[in-house]
Amino acid sequence: MTRIVLHVDRLVLRGVAPGDAAALGEALRAELGRRLAQPGALDALRAANGQHRLDAGRLRLAPERGTAALGKAVARRIIPGGEP
């Protein structure tokens, strides 16, 4: 078993209500954990080896999709591939 420690020093969320930040962070953490458990996840991280900053780019979701959907979308940008 491989142990992975992922440290997010700073997460910049523009356009997210302050009251939604904790729920979004939890959704992101949960989805990153799920994605890291998938086969091939380490290959995606190795490809980014040495990067000190990762820009997930712009994400636009309808507000009714909620913070869980946004957390999953950000995780897909950080660790691409696997199931959506």
C-alpha positions in Angstrom: 0.0 0.0 0.0 1.3 3.5 -0.9 0.8 6.3 1.5 -0.1 9.7 -0.1 0.0 12.9 1.8 -1.5 15.8 -0.1 -1.2 19.2 1.5 -3.3 22.1 0.3 -1.6 25.2 1.6 -4.2 27.6 0.1 -7.4 27.2 -1.7 -8.7 30.3 -3.4 -12.4 30.3 -4.0 -13.8 33.3 -5.9 -17.5 33.6 -6.2 -18.2 31.1 -3.3 -20.2 32.4 -0.4 -18.2 32.4 2.8 -20.8 30.2 4.5 -20.3 27.5 1.8 -16.5 27.4 2.1 -16.4 24.6 4.7 -18.9 22.4 2.8 -16.9 22.9 -0.4 -13.7 22.1 1.3 -15.2 18.8 2.7 -16.6 17.9 -0.7 -13.2 18.5 -2.3 -11.4 16.4 0.4 -13.8 13.5 0.0 -13.5 13.5 -3.8 -9.7 13.8 -3.8 -9.6 10.8 -1.4 -11.9 8.9 -3.7 -9.8 9.8 -6.8 -6.5 9.0 -5.1 -7.8 5.5 -4.4 -8.4 4.9 -8.1 -5.9 3.1 -10.3 -3.7 5.5 -12.2 -4.1 8.4 -9.8 -0.5 8.3 -8.9 0.5 8.6 -12.5 -1.4 11.8 -12.8 0.3 13.2 -9.7 3.7 12.1 -10.9 3.2 14.0 -14.1 2.9 17.1 -12.0 5.9 16.3 -9.9 7.9 19.4 -8.9 5.0 21.8 -9.4 4.6 24.1 -6.5 1.3 25.5 -7.7 -1.6 24.0 -9.4 -4.2 26.2 -11.2 -7.4 24.3 -11.7 -8.6 27.0 -14.0 -12.1 28.4 -14.2 -15.1 26.3 -13.3 -18.6 27.4 -13.9 -21.5 25.5 -12.4 -25.1 26.5 -12.1 -25.7 27.6 -8.5 -28.3 24.9 -7.9 -25.7 22.3 -8.4 -24.3 23.1 -5.0 -21.0 22.9 -3.2 -20.6 19.1 -3.5 -20.7 19.3 -7.3 -18.1 22.2 -7.2 -15.9 20.2 -4.9 -16.0 17.2 -7.2 -15.3 19.4 -10.3 -12.2 20.9 -8.6 -10.9 17.5 -7.7 -11.3 16.3 -11.3 -9.1 19.2 -12.3 -6.4 18.3 -9.7 -6.5 14.5 -10.5 -8.0 14.0 -13.9 -9.1 10.7 -15.3 -11.2 7.9 -13.8 -14.9 8.0 -13.5 -16.6 11.5 -13.5 
